[in-house]
Structures are given as C-alpha cells and as structure tokens.
Amino acid sequence: MPAGRILFLLLAFFLLTTIRASGPTPGRGRPADAILTALPVSLSGSDPRQRRIGGLLFRRGWALSSDDIRFGGISAMQVANGRVIAVSDAGFMFEFGLPESGRRSRVRIAPLADGRLFWRRPSSRDSESLVLHGDRAWIGFESVNGIVRYRRLGWRPEAGTRPPSMRGWRANSGPEAMVRLADGRFLVFSEGRANGAPTSAAVLFDGDPAEPATRAEALRYRRPEGFRVTDAALLPDGRLLILHRRFSWLSGISAKLVVADLSRLGPGAEIGGREIAELRSPLTVDNMEALSVTREGGRTIVRIASDDNYMAIQRSLLLEFELAD
C-alpha cells in the first residue's frame, strides 16, 4: 500500500474518533434492491502472483460498491449457498450473491428494525456481530452492548436485552464478535481497548443471549499484542477462527487471523490461540471487520470483508481464501 494512502487512512481513523463521515442516516429508509459492482483485487499490490499468506491460500477478491449510499460499513457477515448476508455499523442488512468480478449484480438493502427494545437514538444501531441459525438471526449492537434476535423473514425483532455481563464494556468496544456453538451456547467477544492489555473480555451464554434470563459466565481472551477483536467464526472441526485489526502510525493498517481451541471453556477460562495469517502492506488490506467460514467441495473457505466507514478513501473489500493450515 503506498505511503500516501496509509497516511490518509490513518488520518481517517483518527477523525472517526470524533466525527462521523458523510453517509446514510443510521437505520433509515425503506428496503430496496440496488446495483452492486465488484472490481477484482489481487492479494498483493507489489506481486500479483502471490497466493499464500501463512495458513491461507488466496482464491479471489473484490472491491465492492453500490449506487445506494446505504451500502458500506460492513461489520459482520455470514456466507451460505453462495449468498452473503451482512450487517453494517449504520444498522443495515445487506444480502447479495457472491460477486463475479467486473459484473454488476443486485444487493438487497434493508434497515434493521429496533422494535424499541433498548435504545432511543440512531447511533445505537451500530450492528457489529451476526449469527444465523435456521430462520433466526442474532445481532450484537456495540454502542448499547445489547443483543437482538430477529426472525429472518422480514427481519423483525423478537427479543432483545442488554446482558448484565456486558454492561461494563465500553460503548465502542463490543459485542464485536459472536458465535453459536454446536451445543447451542453462544460466545461473545468484546473488541477490547487499545491500551496494551494482554486480554479482553468475553462472555459464554448457556443459551439464547437475547433472552434476559439466560445464564452467562465471564471469560477472558488473550489477543495478539496490539490487535483488537473484530469477528469470529467456527471452523468445521470445532475450533474458533478469530479476526483482529490494528491501526498504527508506523506500520499502517493490518489484520490478523488466530485459531483458538474451545475444548476447555468454562467459568473464568482464558481463551488463547495461534496466529495463522497476517494481512499488512503491501498486501491488500483495509479495516477488516467481517469473517465467514464455510465448507465447500471438501475445502474450508474463509472470507473476510472490510468496513469502509462510509469514507471515499477506504474500500469495502471482500477477500476469499482456502484454509491450508
């Protein structure tokens, strides 16, 4: 990534701590179909032939854009049967097919209804984490540290709460990542603070985290030094893949993927993992916030997407890899 672009991106992230870039009104407007354009990107800006980083093999990638200003800010996603369902940090849901490079397609955009469950202001619609299971969806909202369960047909809210175990998290720190385990429990991660602390908070729910009566246990996650959690997804073997990001005035923007073993989950447990890949300049990278894992044709496919913060100097990237580790 050129030095000038790095400087602009870092300045943008600094400005975002105080003001919001020009973009859509959070959670407003009617559901609509829009045009989605996907331009191909390579893994490396300096070597288009590079295909491998750590335990990942690059398959393909796109820079996404739309004629609807509500598209962008992707903060969580899940891919299934060739379809992407994503949510944005402005409270919108997107659904679209996996792109064909250079081709225009359609994206469905819908505001996430809040149902007045626990917020009163538009900024509360900062959706950061997503779980899909059957005909239900669970979405974590950062600024209020709440979780809402939706019926996917119509995306109407059914239940929601601000779990006591998450109320002490800072307004811009979580719930940044959420996964549903095979036994029906939910694991939710705080993003963590950029304060040099070696661990960040996590919560293990015995069942549905959108129900106020669900029991929860506090855990800790030992994150890579200098990185903060942005998303997580289960691997087919039951391990957890965790996505992280870092902003640095010296090295620019980077992302890191870690594999963690969940076999010893319990009250007070500390989750740790092993790094398998890092994206940093000159590799293609932006504010990577969304992660999805699927099993396709006997291969484990990892997709990550970026939150462009609705800023023209950033991009909505969608990168696709095969897990080789």
Residue, then its C-alpha position, 0 to 999 in steps of 0.5 A: m500500500p503506498a505511503g500516501r494512502i496509509l497516511f490518509l487512512l490513518l488520518a481517517f481513523f483518527l477523525l472517526t474518533t470524533i466525527r462521523a463521515s458523510g453517509p446514510t442516516p443510521g437505520r433509515g429508509r425503506p428496503a430496496d434492491a440496488i446495483l452492486t459492482a465488484l472490481p477484482v483485487s489481487l492479494s498483493g499490490s507489489d506481486p500479483r502472483q502471490r497466493r499464500i499468506g501463512g495458513l491461507l491460500f488466496r482464491r479471489g477478491w473484490a472491491l465492492s460498491s453500490d449506487d445506494i449510499r446505504f451500502g458500506g460499513i460492513s461489520a459482520m457477515q455470514v456466507a451460505n449457498g453462495r449468498v452473503i448476508a451482512v450487517s453494517d455499523a449504520g444498522f443495515m442488512f445487506e444480502f447479495g450473491l457472491p460477486e463475479s468480478g467486473r459484473r454488476s449484480r443486485v444487493r438487497i438493502a434493508p434497515l434493521a428494525d429496533g422494535r424499541l427494545f433498548w435504545r432511543r437514538p440512531s447511533s445505537r444501531d451500530s450492528e457489529s456481530l451476526v449469527l444465523h441459525g435456521d430462520r433466526a438471526w442474532i445481532g450484537f449492537e456495540s454502542v448499547n452492548g445489547i443483543v437482538r434476535y430477529r426472525r429472518l423473514g422480514w427481519r423483525p425483532e423478537a427479543g432483545t436485552r442488554p446482558p448484565s455481563m456486558r454492561g461494563w464494556r465500553a460503548n465502542s468496544g463490543p459485542e464485536a464478535m459472536v458465535r453459536l456453538a454446536d451445543g447451542r451456547f453462544l460466545v461473545f467477544s468484546e473488541g477490547r481497548a487499545n491500551g496494551a492489555p494482554t486480554s479482553a473480555a468475553v462472555l459464554f451464554d448457556g443459551d439464547p443471549a437475547e433472552p434476559a434470563t439466560r445464564a452467562e459466565a465471564l471469560r477472558y481472551r488473550r489477543p495478539e499484542g496490539f490487535r483488537v477483536t473484530d469477528a469470529a467464526l467456527l471452523p468445521d472441526g470445532r475450533l474458533l477462527i478469530l479476526h483482529r485489526r490494528f491501526s498504527w502510525l508506523s506500520g499502517i493498517s493490518a489484520k490478523l487471523v488466530v485459531a483458538d481451541l474451545s475444548r476447555l471453556g468454562p467459568g473464568a477460562e482464558i481463551g488463547g490461540r495461534e496466529i495463522a495469517e497476517l494481512r499488512s502492506p503491501l498486501t491488500v488490506d483495509n479495516m477488516e471487520a467481517l469473517s465467514v467460514t464455510r465448507e465447500g467441495g471438501r475445502t474450508i473457505v474463509r472470507i473476510a470483508s472490510d468496513d469502509n466507514y462510509m469514507a471515499i478513501q477506504r474500500s469495502l473489500l471482500l477477500e476469499f481464501e482456502l484454509a491450508d493450515 
